[in-house]
Each structure stands twice: as structure tokens, then as C-alpha cells.
């Protein structure tokens, strides 16, 4: 019996997916669980696996095209199986879909260019899949060689929406998809390298407008949803880091391949403190408070056009070396957009470290539904008073943002006390 291949939900926030690449072509044998296609989502490109055995009989959504969740995108069946009834459920083919896409007239041709060259260029630009496209102005095309000849510009629905949101003129783009179709990656290329456009107003400074990337727009939406319903309050403490720094130095001297960082130690200490204070390792869920058995720590990683928080699962049960290796591997895949959804969602607590940028202190925004996030500042040598004497110590300021629906002031303060005690005396980790 034939198997429907539908656009799967590959991440919690996914509403549609774009086919980046089919890994099988029509007529190829397919086995259940075998990678079938690569799907582009908001934060990653992920493989879609086949859910049946047989032959890939029909591909209904081409590379570069997008489809909403649940839409039929391909059919797997036996070589001689009748799939006519399934094909009747398929979305319109690209030639039909293009009738709904935006008509955009091309730029006016150069009047100084020979007419024969103009006609050759028009023929080269015309998509092979739609040789008889109507002109954008609705009138019949003039005779061959006319300077007013025009054609339909083929744009995928996802690319059209992205271009509209980013204020990109589609007529300035050359599509890289099938038949010259403008697709998602063409818009992303423009967004990642926008051409500055400076504007001068009388008596005011010149300025330029650059389109916000999709990830930046999503971050903006999530921040609004966080600061609105989540009642933040903040707790700050200063921690002496000399012993933690000495421990890190000693471990790396024993085995340089471990490459333990201060941030790795902070993650481990945070996980240990969370297990001692389960009220902080919690989240508000409408009418209930959810308490987690393990500390799944989200680690903020800066990527080219935004921020993502890969998760170290059950950090309370992992050694420093395991945490260090996992953080490095997750951060590398985050920067190349190769994380799976389960690797950047579902943290119980997050850590954001800007110390490497020389930031002494800051407050971080909670990532719902987590109950708290820890903002780590720079570690620097400062004079402090110890036993009535002024001495130099490596000090670091940390600020915890708390969701007051889950965490009270005293609860957050006790957590920070434990965090500070362990970080100032890291031998507690082995007790």
C-alpha cells in the first residue's frame, strides 16, 4: 500500500518547511527510516526520514519550494501500484502555483543595446517550465525585439513573504531555484549582506535602513512574549574566582585535550546548585508549577545573526570533561545551523556569559518557560578586604533573572548563596 509523505513538524515552532534537497529521486528504492530529504526550518536544516518501504513514486514539492505542515509532498509505493487517488490529493504543480505568484516586471532594457541581444537575453531569462507566461501589465506582448516586452517573475511563497517582510525588491534578484525561481536562500543572501542605503535629512544625521533577518525578527517576538507575561526580578552577587581558576589551570595542565573553560565550570556548578534548590529548577505552566528532576542547562551561543541556546542535558550527572566536550560540539553545530530541535529546546535553566567581551555585569531575559537565567560578567583582578587586609582577587559578578511566578526573592537568594559557595570552593563538586 502506498505511503503518503507529508511535511513533518521538525521543531516546536515550525509552521512550514522548505525542501532544501531531495536525497532520493523518483524511481529510487526507499527503506523505512532512510533519509529522504533535507528540510530547512527556522534554525536548522534537518533530515526527513522515510516512513515506508518501496519506491519513491512521485515528488510533489520541488527543491526550493515550501509547504505547510501536513501537506502531501511525495508518495512512496510499489513500482506498479496505482497512485492516482493519492495524486488527486496533491497540491497544484508549480506551473499552476505560479499563476498565484506575484507578477513583477523586469527592469527596462537598455535602449542602446542591439535588439537581437535584447531578444537573446529575454529568451535566456524565460523559465523553461513556463514558456508562455503572460506579461506583468496584462497586455499581449509586442513583436519580438520590442523594448517593452516583459515576463513573469517566479517566486516561491516563502521567498515572497520573506522579501516583503525585509523590504527587498524582487526585481533586483536572480533566482537560483529551478527555472530561475527566487527561493528562500536568495532572500537570505540579500539579508545577510544588505547594501547600505544612506539617507540625509536636513539638520539630522545620515542613516541607513537594513532589513532584519528572520532569526532577529523571531528573537524580537520571543523577547516581547518573555518580558510581557513573565514578571522578572534580578539578584546580583560577586564571586571570588581564584580557586575555580586554579582548578581549571590544574586540570588542563594534566590533560590539555580537555580544554576546560571557566564557563564549563559555571555550568557544572549551576547544575549542582539547581539540584539542591529544586524550586529554581522549575517553570510556571498556567495552573501548575513544573519541577524537573535533572538540570538541563541552556548555554547561550552567539551566531552570525542572532542567539541560540543549545542544551546540556542532565548536566548535574555529567563530569566537567563531558560538559566541556558537549558544549564545544553543540556550539560548533549551532554556528553552522546543524542542531536538531531537541538540542536547542526544553532547557530548565540557562546561562549567558558575556565575560569574554569584557562586560562586567548585565541582566539577561528569561527564555520561557524556564524560571530563571544566569548572566555571567567578566572575571577581573580587584582589590578586596580579607581578614582586615587589602588583597587582590579574581572577582566575577553574576546576576540571576527570576520569574516571580515561580521563584520568590528568598528562594533565588538561597540558590545564589549555594552557587557562590561551590564556585568559590569547587572541591564541593567532588564531595
C-alpha positions as CSV (number, residue, x, y, z in Angstrom):
1,X,0.0,0.0,0.0
2,X,1.3,3.4,-1.0
3,X,2.7,5.7,1.8
4,X,1.9,9.4,1.9
5,X,5.0,11.6,2.6
6,X,3.8,14.8,4.3
7,X,5.7,17.9,5.6
8,X,6.7,16.8,9.1
9,X,6.8,19.0,12.2
10,X,10.6,19.1,12.9
11,X,10.6,21.8,15.6
12,X,8.1,23.1,18.1
13,X,7.7,26.5,16.4
14,X,7.7,25.2,12.8
15,X,4.7,26.2,10.7
16,X,6.1,25.3,7.3
17,X,9.2,23.8,5.8
18,X,11.2,24.4,2.7
19,X,12.7,21.5,0.7
20,X,16.4,22.1,0.7
21,X,17.4,18.9,-1.2
22,X,15.8,15.6,-2.1
23,X,18.2,12.8,-1.2
24,X,16.3,10.4,-3.4
25,X,14.9,10.9,-6.9
26,X,11.8,9.5,-8.4
27,X,12.2,5.7,-9.1
28,X,14.7,5.2,-6.3
29,X,14.2,2.4,-3.8
30,X,13.4,3.7,-0.3
31,X,13.5,1.9,3.1
32,X,11.8,2.9,6.3
33,X,14.0,5.2,8.4
34,X,16.2,6.1,5.5
35,X,16.9,9.8,4.9
36,X,14.6,11.1,2.2
37,X,15.1,14.8,2.1
38,X,16.7,17.8,3.8
39,X,14.2,20.4,5.2
40,X,15.0,24.0,6.0
41,X,13.4,25.3,9.2
42,X,13.9,28.5,11.2
43,X,17.1,27.5,13.0
44,X,18.4,24.4,11.3
45,X,18.4,22.1,8.2
46,X,17.2,18.7,9.2
47,X,16.8,15.3,7.5
48,X,13.3,13.9,7.0
49,X,13.2,10.1,7.2
50,X,11.0,7.8,5.1
51,X,8.1,6.2,7.0
52,X,7.5,3.4,4.5
53,X,9.2,0.9,2.2
54,X,9.0,0.9,-1.6
55,X,9.9,3.2,-4.4
56,X,9.8,7.0,-4.4
57,X,7.0,7.2,-7.0
58,X,6.3,10.9,-7.1
59,X,7.9,14.1,-5.8
60,X,5.2,16.8,-5.4
61,X,7.2,19.7,-3.9
62,X,10.4,20.6,-5.7
63,X,13.7,21.8,-4.1
64,X,13.5,25.4,-3.0
65,X,9.7,25.2,-2.5
66,X,7.9,25.5,0.8
67,X,4.9,23.6,2.1
68,X,2.8,23.9,5.3
69,X,2.8,21.2,8.0
70,X,0.8,18.1,6.9
71,X,0.8,18.9,3.2
72,X,1.5,15.9,0.9
73,X,4.9,16.4,-0.6
74,X,5.7,12.9,-2.1
75,X,4.4,9.4,-2.5
76,X,6.2,6.1,-1.8
77,X,4.7,2.9,-3.2
78,X,5.3,-0.3,-5.2
79,X,6.6,0.2,-8.8
80,X,3.3,-0.9,-10.4
81,X,0.9,0.4,-7.8
82,X,-1.9,2.7,-8.8
83,X,-1.4,6.1,-7.0
84,X,-4.0,8.1,-9.0
85,X,-6.2,8.6,-5.9
86,X,-3.3,9.9,-3.9
87,X,-2.2,12.2,-6.7
88,X,-5.6,13.8,-6.7
89,X,-4.9,14.9,-3.1
90,X,-1.7,16.6,-4.2
91,X,-1.2,20.3,-4.2
92,X,-1.1,22.1,-7.6
93,X,2.0,21.6,-9.6
94,X,4.5,24.5,-9.9
95,X,3.1,25.6,-13.2
96,X,-0.3,26.1,-11.6
97,X,1.0,27.6,-8.4
98,X,2.9,30.2,-10.4
99,X,-0.5,31.7,-11.5
100,X,-0.9,32.8,-7.9
101,X,2.6,34.2,-7.5
102,X,3.5,37.9,-7.9
103,X,3.9,39.4,-11.3
104,X,7.0,41.6,-11.3
105,X,8.0,43.4,-14.5
106,X,11.7,43.2,-15.3
107,X,13.9,46.4,-15.4
108,X,13.6,48.4,-18.5
109,X,16.0,47.3,-21.2
110,X,18.9,49.4,-22.2
111,X,17.9,51.2,-25.4
112,X,21.5,51.3,-26.6
113,X,21.7,47.5,-26.6
114,X,21.2,45.8,-30.0
115,X,17.7,44.4,-30.4
116,X,19.0,41.0,-31.3
117,X,20.9,40.9,-28.0
118,X,17.9,42.0,-26.1
119,X,15.8,39.2,-27.5
120,X,18.5,36.7,-26.8
121,X,18.6,37.9,-23.2
122,X,14.9,37.6,-22.8
123,X,14.9,34.1,-24.1
124,X,17.7,33.1,-21.7
125,X,15.8,34.6,-18.8
126,X,12.5,32.9,-19.6
127,X,11.9,29.9,-17.2
128,X,11.9,26.6,-19.1
129,X,8.9,25.3,-17.2
130,X,6.7,28.2,-18.3
131,X,7.5,29.3,-21.9
132,X,4.2,31.1,-22.5
133,X,4.0,33.3,-19.4
134,X,1.8,36.4,-19.5
135,X,3.4,39.9,-19.2
136,X,3.0,41.7,-15.9
137,X,1.0,44.6,-17.4
138,X,-1.8,42.3,-18.6
139,X,-1.3,43.3,-22.3
140,X,-0.3,41.0,-25.0
141,X,3.5,41.0,-25.7
142,X,4.6,43.1,-28.6
143,X,6.6,41.7,-31.6
144,X,9.9,40.0,-30.9
145,X,12.6,42.6,-30.2
146,X,10.2,45.2,-28.7
147,X,11.8,47.1,-25.8
148,X,8.5,46.9,-23.7
149,X,8.4,43.0,-23.7
150,X,8.1,41.7,-20.1
151,X,7.8,38.4,-18.3
152,X,6.5,36.8,-15.1
153,X,9.0,36.5,-12.2
154,X,8.7,33.2,-10.5
155,X,8.9,33.4,-6.7
156,X,8.3,30.7,-4.0
157,X,5.6,31.7,-1.5
158,X,8.1,31.6,1.4
159,X,10.6,33.8,-0.5
160,X,7.9,36.3,-1.4
161,X,6.8,36.6,2.2
162,X,10.4,37.0,3.4
163,X,11.1,39.6,0.8
164,X,8.0,41.6,1.7
165,X,8.9,41.5,5.4
166,X,12.5,42.6,4.7
167,X,11.6,45.2,2.1
168,X,13.6,43.6,-0.7
169,X,12.8,44.4,-4.3
170,X,12.4,41.1,-6.0
171,X,13.2,42.6,-9.4
172,X,16.8,43.1,-8.3
173,X,17.3,39.3,-7.7
174,X,18.3,36.4,-9.9
175,X,16.7,33.3,-8.7
176,X,18.8,30.2,-8.0
177,X,15.9,27.7,-7.9
178,X,14.5,25.5,-10.7
179,X,13.7,27.6,-13.8
180,X,15.1,30.7,-12.2
181,X,12.7,30.6,-9.3
182,X,13.5,33.0,-6.5
183,X,13.7,30.9,-3.3
184,X,14.5,31.2,0.4
185,X,18.3,31.1,0.1
186,X,18.2,34.0,-2.4
187,X,16.4,36.2,0.1
188,X,18.7,35.1,2.9
189,X,21.8,36.0,0.8
190,X,20.5,39.6,0.5
191,X,19.5,39.8,4.1
192,X,23.0,38.6,5.3
193,X,24.8,41.1,3.1
194,X,22.4,44.1,2.8
195,X,23.5,47.0,0.6
196,X,23.7,50.2,2.8
197,X,21.3,52.9,1.8
198,X,22.1,56.2,3.4
199,X,19.5,58.9,3.8
200,X,20.3,62.5,4.7
201,X,17.6,64.7,6.2
202,X,18.1,68.4,6.7
203,X,19.6,69.1,10.1
204,X,19.7,65.4,11.0
205,X,22.4,62.7,10.8
206,X,22.5,60.5,7.8
207,X,21.2,56.9,8.5
208,X,20.7,53.6,6.7
209,X,18.0,51.0,6.9
210,X,18.9,47.4,6.9
211,X,16.3,44.6,6.8
212,X,16.1,42.5,10.0
213,X,16.9,38.8,9.5
214,X,14.3,36.1,10.1
215,X,16.1,35.0,13.3
216,X,16.4,38.6,14.5
217,X,12.6,39.1,14.0
218,X,11.9,35.8,15.8
219,X,14.1,36.9,18.7
220,X,12.2,40.2,18.9
221,X,8.9,38.4,19.1
222,X,10.1,36.0,21.8
223,X,11.5,38.8,23.9
224,X,8.2,40.5,23.8
225,X,6.4,37.4,25.0
226,X,9.0,37.0,27.7
227,X,9.0,40.5,29.2
228,X,5.3,40.8,29.0
229,X,3.8,37.9,30.9
230,X,7.0,36.9,32.8
231,X,7.5,39.0,35.9
232,X,11.2,39.4,36.1
233,X,13.2,40.4,39.2
234,X,17.0,40.4,39.5
235,X,19.6,39.3,42.0
236,X,23.3,40.1,41.8
237,X,26.3,38.7,43.7
238,X,30.1,38.9,43.4
239,X,32.1,35.7,43.5
240,X,35.8,35.2,44.2
241,X,37.1,33.0,41.3
242,X,40.7,32.3,42.3
243,X,40.2,28.7,43.3
244,X,38.0,27.9,40.3
245,X,40.7,29.4,38.0
246,X,43.4,27.4,39.8
247,X,41.3,24.2,39.4
248,X,40.8,24.9,35.7
249,X,44.5,25.5,35.2
250,X,45.5,22.3,37.1
251,X,43.0,20.1,35.1
252,X,44.2,21.5,31.8
253,X,47.8,21.0,32.8
254,X,47.1,17.3,33.4
255,X,45.3,16.9,30.1
256,X,45.5,19.8,27.7
257,X,43.0,18.0,25.4
258,X,40.2,18.5,27.9
259,X,40.2,22.3,27.3
260,X,38.1,23.0,30.3
261,X,36.8,26.6,30.4
262,X,35.5,28.8,33.2
263,X,32.1,28.6,31.6
264,X,32.2,24.8,31.8
265,X,32.8,25.0,35.5
266,X,30.0,27.6,35.9
267,X,27.6,25.2,34.1
268,X,28.5,22.3,36.3
269,X,28.2,24.4,39.5
270,X,24.8,25.8,38.3
271,X,23.6,22.3,37.8
272,X,24.7,21.2,41.2
273,X,23.1,24.2,42.8
274,X,19.8,23.5,40.9
275,X,19.6,20.0,42.3
276,X,19.9,21.4,45.8
277,X,17.3,24.1,45.1
278,X,14.6,22.4,43.0
279,X,12.3,25.4,43.4
280,X,14.6,27.2,40.9
281,X,14.8,24.3,38.6
282,X,11.2,24.8,37.7
283,X,8.8,26.5,35.3
284,X,5.3,28.1,35.5
285,X,2.8,26.1,33.4
286,X,-0.5,28.0,33.5
287,X,-2.2,26.5,36.6
288,X,0.8,24.3,37.7
289,X,4.4,24.7,38.6
290,X,6.6,22.0,36.9
291,X,9.7,20.8,38.9
292,X,12.4,19.0,36.9
293,X,14.4,16.0,38.1
294,X,17.6,16.9,36.2
295,X,19.3,20.2,35.4
296,X,19.1,20.7,31.6
297,X,21.3,23.8,31.1
298,X,20.8,26.1,28.1
299,X,24.1,27.7,27.0
300,X,23.7,30.9,25.1
301,X,25.7,30.9,21.9
302,X,26.1,33.9,19.6
303,X,25.7,33.0,15.9
304,X,26.1,35.2,12.9
305,X,22.6,36.9,13.0
306,X,21.3,36.2,16.5
307,X,21.4,33.9,19.5
308,X,20.6,30.3,20.1
309,X,20.8,28.2,23.3
310,X,21.9,24.6,22.8
311,X,21.1,22.4,25.9
312,X,23.4,20.3,28.0
313,X,21.0,17.6,29.2
314,X,21.3,16.3,32.8
315,X,24.4,18.5,33.4
316,X,24.1,17.5,37.1
317,X,25.1,13.9,36.2
318,X,28.0,14.8,33.8
319,X,31.7,15.3,34.6
320,X,33.5,18.6,33.7
321,X,35.2,16.9,30.8
322,X,31.9,15.6,29.4
323,X,30.3,19.1,29.7
324,X,33.3,20.7,28.1
325,X,33.3,18.4,25.1
326,X,29.5,18.6,24.7
327,X,29.4,22.4,24.8
328,X,32.2,22.7,22.2
329,X,30.4,20.3,19.9
330,X,27.0,21.9,20.4
331,X,28.3,25.4,19.9
332,X,30.0,24.4,16.6
333,X,26.9,22.8,15.2
334,X,24.8,25.8,16.4
335,X,27.0,28.2,14.3
336,X,26.5,26.0,11.2
337,X,22.8,25.6,11.9
338,X,23.0,21.8,12.2
339,X,21.3,21.4,15.6
340,X,18.3,19.2,16.0
341,X,15.2,20.8,17.7
342,X,15.6,18.7,20.8
343,X,19.1,20.1,21.2
344,X,18.1,23.7,21.5
345,X,14.7,23.4,23.2
346,X,13.5,22.3,26.6
347,X,16.2,23.7,28.9
348,X,15.2,24.0,32.6
349,X,17.7,26.9,33.3
350,X,20.0,29.0,31.1
351,X,23.5,30.5,31.4
352,X,24.5,33.5,29.3
353,X,28.2,34.6,29.6
354,X,29.4,37.9,28.2
355,X,32.6,38.0,30.3
356,X,34.8,37.2,27.3
357,X,33.6,40.5,25.8
358,X,34.8,42.5,28.9
359,X,31.2,43.0,30.2
360,X,31.3,43.4,34.0
361,X,27.6,43.0,34.7
362,X,24.3,42.7,32.8
363,X,20.8,41.3,33.1
364,X,19.5,38.6,30.8
365,X,16.0,38.0,29.6
366,X,14.4,34.7,30.7
367,X,13.6,32.2,27.9
368,X,10.1,31.0,28.6
369,X,9.0,28.6,30.1
370,X,12.3,28.5,32.1
371,X,12.1,30.0,35.5
372,X,15.5,31.7,35.6
373,X,18.6,32.7,33.6
374,X,22.1,33.5,35.0
375,X,24.1,36.4,33.4
376,X,27.9,36.0,33.8
377,X,30.2,39.0,33.8
378,X,33.9,39.3,33.3
379,X,36.4,37.8,35.7
380,X,39.0,40.5,36.7
381,X,41.5,41.3,39.4
382,X,40.2,43.6,42.0
383,X,41.3,44.8,45.5
384,X,39.2,43.2,48.2
385,X,39.3,43.1,52.0
386,X,40.2,39.7,53.5
387,X,40.9,39.4,57.3
388,X,41.3,43.2,57.6
389,X,43.9,43.3,54.8
390,X,43.5,44.5,51.2
391,X,44.4,41.8,48.8
392,X,44.0,41.2,45.0
393,X,41.5,38.6,44.0
394,X,39.9,37.5,40.7
395,X,36.3,38.6,41.1
396,X,33.2,38.0,38.9
397,X,29.7,39.4,39.1
398,X,26.7,37.3,38.3
399,X,23.0,38.4,38.0
400,X,20.1,36.0,38.1
401,X,16.9,36.9,36.3
402,X,14.0,35.2,38.1
403,X,10.4,34.6,37.1
404,X,8.5,35.8,40.2
405,X,5.6,33.5,39.4
406,X,7.9,30.5,40.3
407,X,10.8,31.9,42.3
408,X,10.5,34.2,45.4
409,X,13.3,36.6,46.4
410,X,14.5,34.4,49.3
411,X,14.4,31.3,47.1
412,X,16.6,33.0,44.4
413,X,18.9,34.4,47.1
414,X,19.5,30.9,48.7
415,X,20.2,29.4,45.2
416,X,22.8,32.2,44.6
417,X,24.4,31.6,48.0
418,X,24.9,27.9,47.1
419,X,26.1,28.7,43.6
420,X,28.7,31.2,45.1
421,X,29.8,28.7,47.9
422,X,30.5,25.9,45.4
423,X,32.2,28.2,42.8
424,X,34.4,29.7,45.5
425,X,35.2,26.2,46.8
426,X,35.0,23.9,43.8
427,X,36.1,20.9,45.8
428,X,32.5,20.7,46.8
429,X,31.9,19.2,43.4
430,X,33.7,16.0,44.4
431,X,32.2,15.7,47.9
